[in-house]
Amino acid sequence: MRLTEFHERVTRRFGAAYAASVLVDHVLSGFGGRTAAEAIEDGVDPRDVWQALCADFDVPREQW
């Protein structure tokens, strides 16, 4: 998944204003205490970060 697609999915799922907060404020389960923004910055594949966000926020599997 490209980074642009990742950001599009996050924005579409959470809305523009809340998406920005989710990326920098929510600590992902299983990513060593990192936020989505930190994980992306550290080189984690955006697909893995997207799936972690989906799991943490109970997004239905068909939307992953």
C-alpha positions, -999 to +999 in steps of 0.1 A: +000+000+000+013+034-009+015+061+017-011+082-002-035+054-002-030+049+035-038+086+042-068+084+019-082+054+038-076+070+072-093+102+061-122+084+046-127+062+077-122+088+104-129+122+087-103+148+080-102+164+114-103+132+135-079+114+112-051+138+120-056+132+157-058+094+153-024+094+135-006+113+162-025+106+194-036+070+193-009+045+205-012+013+184-015-021+200+015-042+192+038-014+178+060-008+208+041+022+221+042+040+188+015+060+172+006+055+135+026+085+125+056+073+144+054+038+130+052+052+094+081+075+101+101+045+114+095+027+081+067+003+091+047-007+060+015+015+057-006-016+052+005-030+086-003+004+102-037+005+085-045-030+097-035-021+132-057+010+132-086-011+119-081-037+147-078-010+174-109+008+162-130-023+154-133-015+117-153-043+100-129-068+083-144-061+048-132-025+051-096-034+059 
